[in-house]
Every structure is written in C-alpha cells, then in structure tokens.
Amino acid sequence: MADYYTLLTNAGIAYETACKVAGVPIKLSQISVGDGGGTVYNPAATATALKREVWRGPLNALFQDEKNPSWLLAEVTIPPEVGGWYVREAGLWTDTGILYAIVKYPESFKPVLATSGSGKEFYIRSIFETSNAALVTLLIDDTVVKATRAWVMSYLAEELGKLDGKQSVRVAATANVVLNGAQQIDGVAVVAGDRVLLPNQTLAKDNGLWVVANGDWVRASDANINAKVTPGLTVMVEEGAVNGDSLWHLTSNGPITLGTTALTFEMLAGRTGIQPGTYKSLTVDKYGRATGGSNPETLAGFGIKDTYTKPEIEAMIAEASALPVGSMVAFPLNKIPPGFLEIDGSVKSIAVYPDLAAFLGIAFNKGDEGAGNFRLPESRGEFLRGWDHGRGVDAGRTIGSWQADDNKAHSHTVTRMQAFGGASGSNPGAVVVDNGNTPVTLNFGTGFNSSGGTEARPRNMAVMWCIKAWNAPINQGTIDISALAALAQQATELDQGTAKVATQTQTDVGTDDKTIVTPKKLRWGFSVSISGDLGGSYIVFPSWLGGLMVQWGLTPIIASAVNYLQVFPVAFPGINPMVFTSYPNTAADAGMGTTYIGQVRAVNKANVTIRNLGQAPAQFYYLAFGR
C-alpha cells in the first residue's frame, strides 16, 4: 500500500450499499482533519471516527476525475484564522454523520497567526475510489464554502466553453485535412498548439475546432463536448490566403452529438474572392456579402429585356425615318446636308449608294452610265409639277418625265384703236386703223414691239433640289479604306502604323524590333530591399536585363578561426554567386593593431560560409553578384 491513501470505511461501504438498494444518492457534506493523537498512524477501514479531530468544515468541491470515472476528488480549504496543530488524518462525512472515507495525510503543520506568527489557508484534496461515482452528490453551504483558484479557473473555463463565441483560430482549412501532425493549411504552416477550424472534412461529423499536435490532433477544449458545440457557434480566423480575417458560424441545428452529428460551418463575414473596385452589377449571398461583380456594357449584360437593342432601333429608324430614301427636298443654300445628293442628273455608283440605287433603278438612265452606275434625275432650272396620275389635266405623262414650256392659246380684243406710229406697213409693231367698232388682233410675238421675254414664268425664288440618298444611322454602302492602308502597315520610328505587344520572352531576348513592350513586362523581375547592415539588402534587376542580383550586408561578430554561415536575403535562382568580403575599417578597429581577414570558404545559391582568419572576433561586410 502507498504511504498516503484514502480508504472507504466499512460503515461507508454499508451506507453506499444501502443507498444503491434504495435508489437514493450518497450525500457527502463535511470533511474533518485530525492530528492522529500526536503521531502518524495507518488508518483502517473499521474506523468510525478520527483518532483526534481538531477541525471540521464543509466540503468545497466533490467531482469525478476526467480520466478515471470511478475516482472522486474531494477538496476543502481550511481558513487562516484556525490552526496551531498538525494535520495527519482526514475524514469524509455523510449528511447522516457516518465516516464515509478516512485519509492518511502527510504530516503538515497548520499555523495560526495569533500564536504562530504566521497564518495561511490550508488546502486538502482527497482522492478515493467508489463503485459508482455517479451516485455521490455534494451538499454545500454556500455561505461557508471557499473555492480554490484552480477550481474557479476550471469552472470558468468550463462555463466559457459553453458560450457560442469561441476563442479565435489561427487558420480555417479549405479542404479535407488529415488529423495528424504539423502541416500547411491555407498557406500557413501550423504547428503543435495552433487552433484550427475544419469546415470541409470528408466526414462532416469531424468538422469543428481542433488543436494541432505532433501526433493525433484533439478537439479544442472549448469545443470538445456536446454542451460546448451549440447551434450558432462563432469563431474568428486570424490568418490564411483564402479564409484569413473571416468570421464563421455553425449552422447545424440542435441537438448536437459531437462525433456523430454532421457539423456545417459557413463564412459569415470575410473574403469572398471579389477584388476591390467599383462594379455595376453584383452577386450577393444570403449574408449580404458581394461574391461576384461585373461591369456590363450592354442592356443584355444587365438582363434588361423590356427595351429594344441597338440593331432593332437602327432598323426602326431606317424604316420609319421622317424622310425616306428618294424624298426630294428644296434647300435655299448651296449646301448639301448629310444623307442627301443634289438632283443634277449626274451618274452615281450603285455600290456607294445602294439604297438610292434600289429606289430609282434605271428610270433616269440614258445608256451611257457604265456598269455598276445609275443616273439621278435633273432638277436644275426646272419647276416641279405633280404627276397627273389619271386625273386628265396633264394626260399622257409618265412620272419623272420632262416637259417643255408652253403658253395656252389665247387672243386679245380691242376697240376704236387710234392710229399711232407711222403709215401702215412702215412699223411692224403698230397698226393704223380707225374702223369704228371692228375688232382687231394685236400680235405680241417675237419681233413685234412687246414686253415679253424668252419664257413664261411666275415670280419665284431659286432653290437647290436634293434627293435623300441614305439614312444617317445606316451605312450607305462600302467605304474606301485606302486612306487607312498606311495605318495598317508595320509601325516604325518614322512611320505611323500598328504593332503587336511583345511577350515576356521577346522582351527578355531583346531582338524583336516589330513589337512594343508594356510597363508590366519592363518591371517584371525587378525588386529591391534596402535595410540595416545585419538585415541584408538586395537589388534584383529585371529579367530583360539578365536578372542580375546584387546582395550585400554585414555579418554578426565571428570569433577568431570560426566559420559562420551567412544566409542571403534572397536565394539566387540561377547560379552560385561571386562573393567578396571585407572588414569595416573603423577607428576603434585600427587601433587594435590586429589583422582581420574574412575568407570565403563555401558558396551556394542560398548562403555563403565565411571564416574569420583574424586574431580576434570581428564582423565582415559581404558583397555577392549573381543571377
């Protein structure tokens, strides 16, 4: 038997048996301590009382051991104001006054301030085994019992663990994870002790909060029992390329049996993959987060269906124009508006004016227009007359035909004309008569003395008649692109033209003179970092300059005759570099009278080994070239 132990007494076993038969709990209420009558002794199960009891008080706590369910742990704190005796024995008492268990306790003095000059709280924990720990209950007087710091912290941890809000995790996995060992999760190398959210396990029952271990992982202490994994559980994610700085919650409904119930976690807030910017169209999830965005430039892109498209509107304009092709309009200036041609009888190309050619056809052709051409009617100097079209006023005419000038036949009657001019026949524009009331006819034709001219006309205004040749929104025909031919040629320093964008390979090779280089390709591969001596600095030139890398820095102090492995700030990707070393020439060093030599012993892409060949500890500058 161990030196110190706890025994169930025979009376305690009998009491426990009776409680089981009656189906009532075992009620423990007090603990007592004694000094063993002044000596250490070995308690026996036959005991019904302590040898010499010196103090009795209520139990602080009584609970099952986490790893051994049949073990019970009883705790009590003896206040500082009592004491002045040794503790060598202790006893657990039922509410009916039966000594349930007796404890052999390591001999310890319990001082009291009044007589010992020192006072302290005295903490006792007793562990004993029972056949059915679930039957044992604790009767506590809350006005007397004191709680230990460990019990309070454990209680708080248990209660806080039952809240929905959990301590943050380092990362949240993006796929199924093997629950064993350190590994890479969402771009982060997790190590033992890191908290991890697993929302995408192949078996959803394995989702939840876990703690990384070098062996098998365990569930986090605040989410390892049913009472701590509740619907609405929320947790923040600290790091990660995809899920970093996000808030997750458990959407599974209760009741939840950990390890059996499928646990579904969803991101409540955080990154959705959409890049920062301004968008005309957004896709929003059920939590109000923008998960997609675009900038459509058409009505169809916006999903608008109750309007016309551009081709439909152009077709309607062409069909319902206020002035359709072929309309004749008079303009008071010598300016031809867009879409019109002067009606001048000229020959036009059918290919250039297909709409007007289709309307006029060959109605005004004379036969000499040539293939692929048509002729316009002639309106210059002409009055326009409405086509008779069966009325009978100007019968026999075809529409568009030309008609010569004419005067309607008529005569003028005069009476009692007096003679004027010379004798009859001597003036062809005059008639000498005096014949009473006899009518005479006067001739106003050419060669006679008349006020007329070469035509009959009313008062008028000169206008330019034009014909509608095409509708402005519609291409009226083929376009002569000969003027654009020069712009389609390969561009050079002297000639404007077109050129393709060079690839990164073309930019790096540097031999192609027929492409242009974008700023991104000029910048590609260039980086720089200038820091303190020990931090190391570097310049990486662009790939099209050969990717030259220059790195420099200062080593820590290296002891005499000792090798030091200096790691470069950036590993050389191509070849091992050339490395040079020197010692900083300062006034303090110069006065030491010691030769300092830094020798390069070994070089690779990631580091250089430098040996101090000097006679005292020293630092060395290094300079490395490579690519």
Secondary structure as the mmCIF struct_conf table of DSSP 4:
data_model
#
loop_
_struct_conf.conf_type_id
_struct_conf.id
_struct_conf.beg_label_comp_id
_struct_conf.beg_label_asym_id
_struct_conf.beg_label_seq_id
_struct_conf.end_label_comp_id
_struct_conf.end_label_asym_id
_struct_conf.end_label_seq_id
BEND BEND1 ASP A 3 TYR A 4
STRN STRN1 THR A 6 LEU A 8
HELX_RH_AL_P HELX_RH_AL_P1 ASN A 10 ALA A 22
TURN_TY1_P TURN_TY1_P1 GLY A 23 GLY A 23
STRN STRN2 ILE A 26 GLY A 34
HELX_RH_3T_P HELX_RH_3T_P1 GLY A 36 GLY A 38
BEND BEND2 THR A 39 THR A 39
TURN_TY1_P TURN_TY1_P2 ALA A 45 THR A 46
BEND BEND3 THR A 48 ALA A 49
BEND BEND4 LYS A 51 ARG A 52
STRN STRN3 GLU A 53 PRO A 58
BEND BEND5 ASN A 60 ASN A 60
STRN STRN4 ALA A 61 GLN A 64
BEND BEND6 GLU A 66 LYS A 67
TURN_TY1_P TURN_TY1_P3 PRO A 69 SER A 70
STRN STRN5 TRP A 71 ILE A 78
TURN_TY1_P TURN_TY1_P4 PRO A 80 GLU A 81
BEND BEND7 VAL A 82 VAL A 82
BEND BEND8 GLY A 84 GLY A 84
STRN STRN6 TRP A 85 THR A 94
TURN_TY1_P TURN_TY1_P5 ASP A 95 THR A 96
BEND BEND9 GLY A 97 GLY A 97
STRN STRN7 LEU A 99 LYS A 110
HELX_RH_AL_P HELX_RH_AL_P2 LEU A 113 SER A 116
BEND BEND10 GLY A 117 GLY A 117
STRN STRN8 PHE A 122 GLU A 129
BEND BEND11 SER A 131 SER A 131
HELX_RH_3T_P HELX_RH_3T_P2 ALA A 133 LEU A 135
STRN STRN9 VAL A 136 LEU A 138
TURN_TY1_P TURN_TY1_P6 ASP A 142 VAL A 144
HELX_RH_AL_P HELX_RH_AL_P3 ARG A 149 GLY A 161
TURN_TY1_P TURN_TY1_P7 LYS A 162 LYS A 162
BEND BEND12 LEU A 163 ASP A 164
STRN STRN10 GLY A 165 GLY A 165
STRN STRN11 VAL A 169 VAL A 169
BEND BEND13 ARG A 170 ARG A 170
STRN STRN12 VAL A 171 ALA A 172
BEND BEND14 THR A 174 ALA A 175
BEND BEND15 LEU A 179 LEU A 179
STRN STRN13 ASN A 180 ASN A 180
BEND BEND16 GLY A 181 GLY A 181
STRN STRN14 GLN A 183 ILE A 185
TURN_TY1_P TURN_TY1_P8 ASP A 186 GLY A 187
STRN STRN15 VAL A 188 VAL A 190
TURN_TY1_P TURN_TY1_P9 ALA A 192 GLY A 193
STRN STRN16 ARG A 195 LEU A 198
BEND BEND17 THR A 202 LEU A 203
HELX_RH_3T_P HELX_RH_3T_P3 ALA A 204 ASP A 206
STRN STRN17 GLY A 208 VAL A 211
BEND BEND18 ASN A 214 GLY A 215
STRN STRN18 ASP A 216 ASP A 216
STRN STRN19 VAL A 218 ARG A 219
HELX_RH_3T_P HELX_RH_3T_P4 SER A 221 ALA A 223
BEND BEND19 ASN A 224 ILE A 225
HELX_RH_3T_P HELX_RH_3T_P5 ASN A 226 LYS A 228
BEND BEND20 VAL A 229 VAL A 229
TURN_TY1_P TURN_TY1_P10 PRO A 231 GLY A 232
STRN STRN20 THR A 234 VAL A 237
TURN_TY1_P TURN_TY1_P11 ALA A 241 ASP A 245
STRN STRN21 SER A 246 LEU A 250
HELX_LH_PP_P HELX_LH_PP_P1 SER A 252 ASN A 253
BEND BEND21 GLY A 254 GLY A 254
HELX_LH_PP_P HELX_LH_PP_P2 PRO A 255 PRO A 255
TURN_TY1_P TURN_TY1_P12 LEU A 258 THR A 260
BEND BEND22 THR A 261 THR A 261
HELX_LH_PP_P HELX_LH_PP_P3 ALA A 262 LEU A 263
STRN STRN22 PHE A 265 ALA A 269
BEND BEND23 GLY A 270 GLY A 270
BEND BEND24 GLY A 273 GLY A 273
HELX_LH_PP_P HELX_LH_PP_P4 ILE A 274 GLN A 275
BEND BEND25 PRO A 276 GLY A 277
BEND BEND26 LYS A 280 LYS A 280
STRN STRN23 SER A 281 VAL A 284
TURN_TY1_P TURN_TY1_P13 LYS A 286 TYR A 287
BEND BEND27 GLY A 288 GLY A 288
STRN STRN24 ALA A 290 SER A 294
BEND BEND28 THR A 298 THR A 298
TURN_TY1_P TURN_TY1_P14 LEU A 299 GLY A 303
BEND BEND29 ASP A 306 THR A 307
HELX_RH_AL_P HELX_RH_AL_P4 LYS A 310 GLU A 319
BEND BEND30 ALA A 320 ALA A 320
BEND BEND31 ALA A 322 LEU A 323
TURN_TY1_P TURN_TY1_P15 VAL A 325 GLY A 326
STRN STRN25 MET A 328 PHE A 331
BEND BEND32 PRO A 332 ASN A 334
TURN_TY1_P TURN_TY1_P16 PRO A 338 GLY A 339
STRN STRN26 PHE A 340 GLU A 342
STRN STRN27 ASP A 344 ASP A 344
BEND BEND33 GLY A 345 GLY A 345
STRN STRN28 VAL A 347 SER A 349
TURN_TY1_P TURN_TY1_P17 ILE A 350 VAL A 352
BEND BEND34 TYR A 353 TYR A 353
HELX_RH_AL_P HELX_RH_AL_P5 PRO A 354 LEU A 360
TURN_TY1_P TURN_TY1_P18 GLY A 361 PHE A 364
BEND BEND35 GLY A 367 GLY A 367
BEND BEND36 GLU A 369 GLU A 369
TURN_TY1_P TURN_TY1_P19 ALA A 371 GLY A 372
STRN STRN29 ASN A 373 ARG A 375
STRN STRN30 GLU A 378 GLU A 378
TURN_TY1_P TURN_TY1_P20 ARG A 380 GLY A 381
TURN_TY1_P TURN_TY1_P21 HIS A 389 GLY A 390
BEND BEND37 ARG A 391 ASP A 394
TURN_TY1_P TURN_TY1_P22 ALA A 395 GLY A 396
HELX_LH_PP_P HELX_LH_PP_P5 ARG A 397 THR A 398
TURN_TY1_P TURN_TY1_P23 ILE A 399 GLY A 400
STRN STRN31 THR A 413 VAL A 414
BEND BEND38 ARG A 416 ARG A 416
HELX_LH_PP_P HELX_LH_PP_P6 MET A 417 ALA A 419
BEND BEND39 GLY A 421 ALA A 423
TURN_TY1_P TURN_TY1_P24 SER A 424 SER A 426
TURN_TY1_P TURN_TY1_P25 PRO A 428 GLY A 429
TURN_TY1_P TURN_TY1_P26 GLY A 436 ASN A 437
STRN STRN32 VAL A 440 THR A 441
BEND BEND40 GLY A 445 GLY A 445
TURN_TY1_P TURN_TY1_P27 THR A 446 GLY A 447
BEND BEND41 PHE A 448 ASN A 449
BEND BEND42 SER A 451 SER A 451
BEND BEND43 THR A 454 GLU A 455
BEND BEND44 ARG A 459 ARG A 459
STRN STRN33 MET A 464 LYS A 468
TURN_TY1_P TURN_TY1_P28 ALA A 472 PRO A 473
BEND BEND45 ILE A 474 ILE A 474
BEND BEND46 GLY A 477 GLY A 477
HELX_RH_3T_P HELX_RH_3T_P6 SER A 482 LEU A 484
TURN_TY1_P TURN_TY1_P29 ALA A 485 ALA A 485
HELX_RH_3T_P HELX_RH_3T_P7 ALA A 486 ALA A 488
BEND BEND47 GLN A 489 GLN A 489
STRN STRN34 GLN A 490 GLN A 490
HELX_LH_PP_P HELX_LH_PP_P7 ALA A 491 ALA A 491
BEND BEND48 GLU A 493 ASP A 495
STRN STRN35 THR A 498 THR A 498
STRN STRN36 LYS A 500 VAL A 501
HELX_LH_PP_P HELX_LH_PP_P8 ALA A 502 THR A 503
HELX_RH_AL_P HELX_RH_AL_P6 GLN A 504 VAL A 509
BEND BEND49 LYS A 514 LYS A 514
STRN STRN37 THR A 515 ILE A 516
HELX_RH_AL_P HELX_RH_AL_P7 PRO A 519 ARG A 523
TURN_TY1_P TURN_TY1_P30 TRP A 524 GLY A 525
STRN STRN38 SER A 527 SER A 529
TURN_TY1_P TURN_TY1_P31 ASP A 533 GLY A 535
STRN STRN39 SER A 537 VAL A 540
HELX_RH_3T_P HELX_RH_3T_P8 SER A 543 LEU A 545
TURN_TY1_P TURN_TY1_P32 GLY A 546 GLY A 546
STRN STRN40 MET A 549 LEU A 554
STRN STRN41 ILE A 558 ILE A 558
TURN_TY1_P TURN_TY1_P33 SER A 560 ALA A 561
STRN STRN42 ASN A 563 VAL A 567
HELX_LH_PP_P HELX_LH_PP_P9 PHE A 568 PHE A 568
BEND BEND50 PRO A 569 VAL A 570
BEND BEND51 PRO A 573 ILE A 575
HELX_LH_PP_P HELX_LH_PP_P10 ASN A 576 PRO A 577
STRN STRN43 MET A 578 SER A 582
HELX_RH_AL_P HELX_RH_AL_P8 ALA A 587 ALA A 590
TURN_TY1_P TURN_TY1_P34 GLY A 591 MET A 592
STRN STRN44 GLY A 598 VAL A 603
BEND BEND52 LYS A 605 ALA A 606
STRN STRN45 ASN A 607 ASN A 612
BEND BEND53 GLY A 614 ALA A 616
STRN STRN46 ALA A 618 ALA A 618
STRN STRN47 TYR A 621 GLY A 626
#
